[in-house]
Amino acid sequence: MKTYDRIFGAGPRGLLISLLALIAAWKFESLLGFSTICDNALVRWFLFLITLIATLLLVIWSFWSLPPAIRGKTLVTTGAFKYFRHPLYASFLSFFNFGLAILLNNWVYIFWAVMLHGVWHLNIIKEEELMMQEFPKEYVEYCATTGRFVPRLW
């Protein structure tokens, strides 16, 4: 596995796609005529702050669970990785993006946040294939019990 793939994975490509999709949503906001989510700015900022804190906590937990120096060298299934196969990506997809969508106060951004889950599922296929090559049996078993971006709690 190349060092770049081992350390960064699908992150930079996914971030670029996410930003381009956000710009497209911003451009389409006035064209599509979606309604606002909530007229109370204080509520929107409060919800954004909660999702921002959740994002930061999951990012810190992700780095603590799997420091960059050992990425791709060891299959970690504890810490944040016990609940998410990709906790760093999940922090943005499952928390930050929805908080941002609420803060931006238009349903087009909720659509953007939901759509990104599908885009990122496609984006990380190569990364997961590399992990299956490195850890064939262990990674397949891990995938069967752990969700990509949303925890499997049942």
Summary of the structure (lengths in Angstrom):
residues: 154
radius of gyration: 16.8
end to end distance: 32.9
largest distance: 51.0
contacts: 445
relative contact order: 0.18
helix: 75%
strand: 1%
